[in-house]
């Protein structure tokens, strides 16, 4: 009986860590989305070429779709691409 309780407690703890990790990833992706949106909106001021800004906007749209679908890893991958091409810190 004690072994079952320990296993159950361990499983619940592991699930909690997974949820915390997913929430943190979601927050990171959203924070990066905000940075890219700001850079695109102020692309002229930021010195971003219009063609680069358009590519960033397309990646931003795809990242938002993936975030809404719950695919945080893909969201982060896409938004990282947008940050890279726009030199967004």
Rosetta silent file (secondary structure, phi, psi, omega in degrees, C-alpha in Angstrom):
SEQUENCE: XXXXXXXXXXXXXXXXXXXXXXXXXXXXXXXXXXXXXXXXXXXXXXXXXXXXXXXXXXXXXXXXXXXXXXXXXXXXXXXXXXXXXXXXX
SCORE:     score description
SCORE:     0.000 S_00000001
   1 L     0.000  -42.208  179.854    0.000    0.000    0.000 S_00000001
   2 H   -64.218  -37.680  178.431    2.811    2.398    0.863 S_00000001
   3 H   -63.006  -38.667  178.818    4.496    1.680   -2.480 S_00000001
   4 H   -65.994  -41.349  178.560    1.293    2.570   -4.334 S_00000001
   5 H   -63.925  -41.975 -179.912    1.020    5.858   -2.441 S_00000001
   6 H   -64.115  -43.312  178.836    4.633    6.699   -3.196 S_00000001
   7 H   -63.379  -43.614  178.816    4.147    5.910   -6.880 S_00000001
   8 H   -64.171  -43.936  179.162    0.971    7.995   -7.017 S_00000001
   9 H   -63.138  -41.058  178.407    2.619   10.917   -5.213 S_00000001
  10 H   -64.133  -39.837  179.005    5.592   10.734   -7.591 S_00000001
  11 H   -65.517  -42.286  178.821    3.292   10.708  -10.603 S_00000001
  12 H   -64.737  -42.064  179.075    1.354   13.723   -9.350 S_00000001
  13 H   -63.426  -43.524  178.701    4.599   15.588   -8.655 S_00000001
  14 H   -62.890  -41.087  178.201    5.932   14.792  -12.138 S_00000001
  15 H   -63.448  -38.580  177.987    2.686   15.987  -13.733 S_00000001
  16 H   -63.295  -42.089  177.518    2.934   19.219  -11.768 S_00000001
  17 H   -64.650  -38.225  179.255    6.472   19.826  -13.033 S_00000001
  18 H   -64.658  -44.103  178.834    5.343   19.176  -16.608 S_00000001
  19 H   -63.800  -40.291  177.861    2.490   21.677  -16.299 S_00000001
  20 H   -62.641  -42.294  178.733    4.822   24.252  -14.790 S_00000001
  21 H   -63.730  -41.399  179.525    7.242   23.743  -17.675 S_00000001
  22 H   -66.859  -37.930  178.769    4.497   24.130  -20.273 S_00000001
  23 H   -65.912  -40.662  178.596    3.254   27.316  -18.607 S_00000001
  24 H   -64.849  -41.581  178.535    6.779   28.731  -18.583 S_00000001
  25 H   -63.105  -40.361  178.465    7.217   27.872  -22.279 S_00000001
  26 H   -62.491  -42.350  179.337    3.921   29.559  -23.045 S_00000001
  27 H   -65.691  -40.708  178.885    4.995   32.670  -21.193 S_00000001
  28 H   -63.371  -45.678 -179.728    8.348   32.702  -23.014 S_00000001
  29 H   -62.541  -43.807 -179.868    6.701   32.345  -26.415 S_00000001
  30 H   -64.063  -41.331  178.928    4.193   35.080  -25.611 S_00000001
  31 H   -62.975  -41.313  178.409    6.937   37.402  -24.378 S_00000001
  32 H   -68.984  -36.455  175.712    8.912   36.801  -27.566 S_00000001
  33 H   -59.626  -43.872  179.304    5.775   37.326  -29.669 S_00000001
  34 H   -61.011  -41.637  179.022    5.340   40.696  -27.971 S_00000001
  35 H   -62.481  -44.847 -178.426    8.960   41.627  -28.771 S_00000001
  36 H   -68.316  -41.595  177.335    8.590   40.677  -32.438 S_00000001
  37 H   -57.821  -44.671  179.351    5.245   42.466  -32.753 S_00000001
  38 H   -61.712  -43.724 -179.914    6.820   45.615  -31.341 S_00000001
  39 H   -64.594  -39.946 -179.639    9.766   45.346  -33.728 S_00000001
  40 H   -68.082  -44.407 -179.828    7.467   44.834  -36.737 S_00000001
  41 H   -61.466  -37.874 -177.948    5.196   47.737  -35.781 S_00000001
  42 L  -108.901   36.755 -174.100    8.216   49.991  -35.350 S_00000001
  43 H   -59.076  -39.037 -179.773   10.304   48.421  -38.121 S_00000001
  44 H   -63.724  -46.898  179.348   11.359   51.747  -39.627 S_00000001
  45 H   -63.774  -35.357 -178.517   12.515   53.064  -36.261 S_00000001
  46 H   -80.869   -6.271  179.577   14.233   49.730  -35.535 S_00000001
  47 L    76.268   27.398 -179.271   16.040   49.842  -38.890 S_00000001
  48 L   -95.841  125.652  178.096   14.370   46.681  -40.198 S_00000001
  49 L   -58.212  147.118 -176.256   14.022   46.464  -43.976 S_00000001
  50 H   -61.638  -36.739  179.015   10.420   46.254  -45.192 S_00000001
  51 H   -69.168  -36.246  176.154   10.931   42.839  -46.817 S_00000001
  52 H   -66.960  -41.372  178.882   12.435   41.492  -43.587 S_00000001
  53 H   -61.667  -38.367  178.193    9.521   42.985  -41.621 S_00000001
  54 H   -65.961  -40.940  176.841    7.064   41.196  -43.927 S_00000001
  55 H   -63.790  -40.736  177.854    8.853   37.866  -43.373 S_00000001
  56 H   -62.703  -41.682  179.916    8.790   38.510  -39.643 S_00000001
  57 H   -61.601  -41.841  179.115    5.065   39.283  -39.803 S_00000001
  58 H   -64.257  -43.832  177.824    4.402   35.976  -41.608 S_00000001
  59 H   -64.719  -37.192  178.163    6.410   34.031  -39.014 S_00000001
  60 H   -62.100  -44.108  178.112    4.596   35.923  -36.268 S_00000001
  61 H   -61.697  -44.231  178.964    1.206   34.897  -37.654 S_00000001
  62 H   -64.828  -40.407  179.011    2.290   31.249  -37.841 S_00000001
  63 H   -62.501  -41.782  178.064    3.701   31.383  -34.307 S_00000001
  64 H   -63.538  -40.252  177.284    0.417   32.768  -32.992 S_00000001
  65 H   -60.989  -45.255 -179.672   -1.517   29.974  -34.742 S_00000001
  66 H   -65.307  -38.474  178.799    0.746   27.355  -33.179 S_00000001
  67 H   -63.998  -44.223  178.542    0.436   28.941  -29.733 S_00000001
  68 H   -64.118  -30.803  178.681   -3.355   28.946  -29.966 S_00000001
  69 L   -79.576   -6.444  178.223   -3.216   25.288  -31.049 S_00000001
  70 L    89.772    8.649 -179.339   -1.166   24.506  -27.949 S_00000001
  71 L   -96.525   80.014 -175.055    2.062   23.720  -29.801 S_00000001
  72 H   -65.808  -36.343 -179.667    4.448   25.815  -27.737 S_00000001
  73 H   -63.216  -44.417  178.658    7.614   24.219  -29.134 S_00000001
  74 H   -67.545  -39.296  176.269    6.635   25.090  -32.714 S_00000001
  75 H   -56.474  -49.764 -177.994    5.547   28.562  -31.584 S_00000001
  76 H   -64.883  -38.780  178.499    8.938   29.158  -30.020 S_00000001
  77 H   -60.637  -46.933 -179.176   10.753   27.781  -33.072 S_00000001
  78 H   -66.907  -42.870 -177.694    8.899   30.146  -35.416 S_00000001
  79 H   -70.487  -30.920  174.934    9.233   33.178  -33.184 S_00000001
  80 H   -64.967  -37.930  176.411   12.949   32.487  -32.744 S_00000001
  81 H   -61.809  -45.024  179.788   13.311   32.579  -36.534 S_00000001
  82 H   -63.381  -41.907  178.043   11.531   35.942  -36.629 S_00000001
  83 H   -62.354  -40.509 -178.708   13.731   37.280  -33.833 S_00000001
  84 H   -64.924  -49.868 -176.434   16.852   36.114  -35.656 S_00000001
  85 H   -69.733  -24.826  178.726   16.074   37.643  -39.043 S_00000001
  86 H   -97.034    0.330 -178.001   15.000   40.925  -37.434 S_00000001
  87 L    53.659   47.825  179.545   17.868   40.956  -34.934 S_00000001
  88 L   -94.064  125.487 -177.273   15.381   41.272  -32.068 S_00000001
  89 L   -84.297    0.000    0.000   16.950   40.767  -28.645 S_00000001
